[in-house]
Structure formats: C-alpha cells, structure tokens
C-alpha cells in the first residue's frame, strides 16, 4: 500500500526527515510516536502533498510514485489526512464543502456523483454515528467550532470519503475522553481488510481504543525503534529519552 | 473634411429609412451629430434641446483625473456616436469563428448554444425562445400597468413620464461622463411601476423586446411609484463581445413613498488579454433617489469584467426613513483595474444605509474601494454601516480602501469596518487534500468570502455568479 524508502526532507535548509523508511500493508494500523520536533507533522505534510519541502527518496503508494501525483490526485486515489489544525474557511457551508469534496473524489474515481438528497442521507447517518451535532453541518466550515468539534469534523470527512490510507496527525490532542472514544470508534468502523491507517500521536491513550499492529518511535527524523502495541506502553512508562 | 462630414450627414438624414444597416453618424462630437441622433430617433424638440444643453455644458467640463487607474487620453473626436445595429454580415457566422477560450468559458458557465450565439451576434434560426417568452411576460406586465420598454420607445409613448424624471437624479450638469451620456445617449431601458404594484417577476434587459445594440452610451430610467416594488437585473455572466472601448452609461432610479427598487448587475465585459491589451473602459454613472418617505433602493453588483471599472452606484436618501444599500463584489485579475464603491447621501431624517464591499485582486491587478457617506445637518437620527473586505491573491496585486465620511449632525451614527486578507496556502492545501483541484479550491474560498453579497442576488443570477467568481480567477494560482 505505502512504501517509504530513505525519505529525506528539508525545509529552509534544515533537515527534518533523515533516511526515513516505512512499509504499510493493506489493512494495517501503524502508530508513529515521537516528541515535539521529531518530524511527525512533516511526514504527514509530505505524504499529503504540501508544498515547500525539499524532498529526496522514494515513496510508492498503491504502485504509483507519490511525488508524481498532485495533492488532489493523492486524495482521489485514497490518501486522507486528518489535519492537526483543521482550517477555517469563512462563508463556506460545511455540508457544501463535504459534498464538493466527496463528489470531486467520486468523479475522479469514475463513480456517480451524489445528488443533494443522497448526500444528505449519507452525511446525516455518519454524523449520527460520530455524535456530531447536525446543526454544525449548516455552519461555516470550522468557523467557531471548538477544538474537539474540528477534530470530529475531520473524522466525519474521513468516514464519508472512505479512504485507503488515513493519516491522523495528532487527532487526539485536545480531545476529552468522550470525544477520544468517538474518534476511535470512527477509525475502527473503517478498519477493513484494505484500509490502512497511519496514526501520529504524542500519547499512548488513543492507542487504548485503536489497537495498532505496529508502533514506531520517531526521533530526529528517523525511526529508532519499531514494535507491536506493547511498545507504546513501554514508551509511556519510560519516556522518549530512553530511546535517544 | 468637416464640410464633407456634414455633407454625409445630410445624405444619411434622408436615407436612413431605406437602408438601416448602413446608418452611421460621422466620427466626432458636435452639434450636428447630436441633432442627427435626435432626428433619427424622432425625438421631441425638448429632448433635442436637453441634449444640446448637455453638450454646451460638456464643452466647459474637464474629464476627471482623480481616479487611481489611469488610461491613455481618449480622443472624443475620433469616436462614432451613432451607428445602427450591425447586420449579421459583419458578425461571426458560427461559433467556430470565435476564440476557443471564450467557448470554454461558456461551457463552464453552462450557457446554452443558442444563447452563446446571441451573445456574439450570430444569426439564430427559426424560433427564438426568448422572444416568445418575452411576449408572454409583456402581457402579464401590461395587465398590471407596468411599463417595461426601451427608452426610445418610452420617449415616443410616455413623453410626460420621461420628461418628468429624465435627468432628475443625474442632472445634465453632473460630471464629464454623465454629461457626455446626456448629450449622445442612444438607447437603454425604461421601467415604470404604478402605485401599489409589486412587479411579479424580475425584470431583465434580457427580456426587453426589440433589444437592439444599446451601444456605448446606454441610458436607463426606472421609476417606482408609491408603494410599488421592482427587482431589475442588468447584464449577463457570459463574457460580452463589444467593439466599443469606452462605455459611459447612465442609470437613474427614482423611488417614491414606500416604494422599493432592487437593482442587480453582473458585469463581465471583455477585460483585455493576459498582458493587459485591449478591454473595455466601464465608466458608468448609477444613482438612485429615494425621493419618498420609507422608500428603499438596493444596489447589488458583481463586477468581474472590463479593463477598467470606474463606478459608484449611489443613493440619495431624501425621504424620511428611507434606506440605501450597496452590496458589491469586484474581482480584478491579470492587469485589470477597478476604482469602485458607492455614495450614500443622507438628507431625510431616520435614514439608514448599509455598504458591504468585497474586493478580490489577483495577478497584477489593482483594486480601490472608494466610498462616501455624507450625513447632512438635517438627517437627524441616521445611520450607516460599512464593511469593506479585501482579499489578495499573490503578491503582485494591490488593494486600497478610501472611505470619505462626513457626519454633520450629532445624533447620527457611522460604523466602518475594513479587513484585508490573503488566501492562505494552508487553506488551499486543505481543500486540495479533500480532492478539489486548485482552481475549484480558489473558487470555493472566494465564494465563501463573497457570500454576504451573493446572497443578495436573485436566485437565477446567484448560481451563475458563483461560477463566474471562480472562472474570473482562473490562472491566478500557480
């Protein structure tokens, strides 16, 4: 599904990722844990197609060279990033944004675009599952949403788009325990044979609800240790320092 | 040379009824040309005198030069002031002869083929839908006593109404371009809504029967009598082809007691090419008079075309409790320039005005919002709210806000808010990550920015205008 081989990334001449390699197979859940500044967000930015990085190395997604795909093409092929800081877009109705996004993706995949009624049915159902306040769907995208609501909105979009590879960039930070559970339920509902996840987090607690197949410790732009779910628990006890 | 022109004029004077295609006044601006126009339109004597008075005034007026966008000097003696509508001979024969880029834009806007042809003056065969629709509409309007026709027709059929109101809002002594228009205007729309009548449909230039080439000096007059209501749509979202570079129209609105006029414009004239060559100068004077108490005039404009847009649709709030509104979206891309805004002149007591202006500049373009709020001494207990937002795309364009505020009494209120922002890379990345391409992403963000104004547009205009906003900014993101 995703093969990252010797990825180096620089921004303004500062090296952030350093010979980073990772292999995610269909259906796997990988967690990447690391301290501030270890390169976690850079990884999600680069995978999603954000400009401004100087990048070398190979990344292959579903058989294609990822760097040859535009940001939106990556989305069309099934890469989804749940943003650490979801953006506010004033004046744009949340429902309309979701529908525009879904239909852009469906169109690119050669699927029939949904009309307003079909879309509303789908979004209502998904919002209900995530206990997402429906009234918010008629508000401007993320404007005036609390931190938790913004994160839930990301997960709502994820469940609607049903991506092959979901990258969750610190989706758990700023969530209370109830919201954390709801987010985890959203992820678990998408866990299927072919859907993979890359979960980027500081803390082990989210992993209590989403059980990862693999945990990687990222320090100074490089994976320093990989293991199973138990690695997260060890990390929580010993702290990052013991891995440096 | 001059003698020859006069010779030509004489010939035309007698020949015009036989060969309508070839009528053209000689180049240049003089009394003879004005007489020629008035004569060919069979105007009453008072109107010719009115035009000539405007022309006398024009001779002592100077072209204004305080605006931000500068343009090369116009040689007014080198222009044609009257030419009959072109025959189909001179126009493109089929859509294949048009610029493929234009056709692409039509496609994106979803303009039907027949309509694309009409816009470019291509002969349309057999039944022309809009004519039959228009006839049905006209019947409905006539039953209610509503007059909706060309101003030339109104001059013939309703001379008293025209005489009473023409120039009552924009006097012939006003300013250079308005006065020029009064001297040489060719055609335009006339609307009269009788007392207590609510016009049952949006009136649009599109449905005006016998719509001919109104030319570069269009004149529109709308009168809403006591307690009446009308919504008027002007323009078209599709790019308009036009041979004339200078457009100096005058639009006058009069609202009597308890009447309301809503005037919406979508302007998408040729903006010139990517390097700023060519394009229309749109120097329009639009002014509404809230003459009666409790009257209301609301201007909504979406300005995306023209090389230079220079206009200030204004309201004179004379009647007590009258309301003036101005909602504007102005978009400039490539080398386009706009200096636009409004004037709200408060004269009556308890008068209110609201200004919502959204300016978007991209490429190498330059945009100025210029607005006057003038609350006179007697306009007690009046208020104005102004919100003026600018959005910049890239770092080679400009946005300027120039508010003029005069408050001459102590119990009136003026509030002014202004913001300038840029479309952030992060917002674009977010939209693209959700599957939108960069142009759709820009369209979405900009439409969000303009939402308060788009909401004011009548339904059928709003959808097209939304698409237009996106299309106007094409190529503005790298």
Interface residues (C-beta under 8 A of the other chain):
Chain A: X48 X49 X50 X51 X52 X70 X71 X72 X74 X75 X76 X80 X81 X83 X86 X87 X89 X90 X91 X92 X97 X100 X101 X102 X104 X105 X108 X140 X141 X157 X161
Chain B: X424 X425 X426 X427 X429 X430 X431 X432 X433 X434 X435 X436 X437 X438 X440 X444 X445 X447 X448 X449 X450 X451 X452
